Amino acid sequence: MTPQLSREDLKALVRTVPDFPQPGIQFRDITTLIGHQQGMAASVHHLAALADEAGAHKIAGMEARGFIFGAAVAVQLGVGFVPVRKPGKLPIATIGIDYALEYGTDRLEMDPGAIAPGQKVVIVDDLIATGGTALASAELLRKAGAVIERALFVIDLPDLGGARRLREAGIEVTALMEFEGD
């Protein structure tokens, strides 16, 4: 039986590290949450219930912390997991997408055969900040044939606008908790 902690209980398990990686930033550290047996189990349980409600055929997670939560949710639901990788990590021909960062660009790649056309895929990640990686992942997954209508996160930093950007792209967003400010 999954130990059930409320979302507020889970929020209390997230450590805030001031001035990391630079002065003025309040870093939300999930290692304390994933290191807590009941906290990790309850987080996955909450996310899996939301993904199941969305009718997920598969779960996609972005490297690296999206792998932690996404794979666990996929296992709990009994569906496949689609890793969205950094470039050069897959040993096969991939499809990819370049996207803008604050300073420069980055790229995400995936196995083009990981999704059958029309499959409902729910994105799961630890945190939504500006939304750049999540938006690029959604675009890449759609390019592969996925239907992307829902994205789930453990933490939302609403002041940074990522959830709003995903909603503007037609993706429903749910987070288990929010932290105001950077």
PyMOL commands that set and color helices and strands:
alter all, ss='L'
color gray80, all
select helices_A, chain A and resi 7-12+31-34+37-53+65-77+132-143+158-160+162-168
alter helices_A, ss='H'
color red, helices_A
select strands_A, chain A and resi 15-18+26-29+58-62+80-84+95-101+104-110+120-128+147-156+172-178
alter strands_A, ss='S'
color yellow, strands_A
deselect
rebuild
show_as cartoon
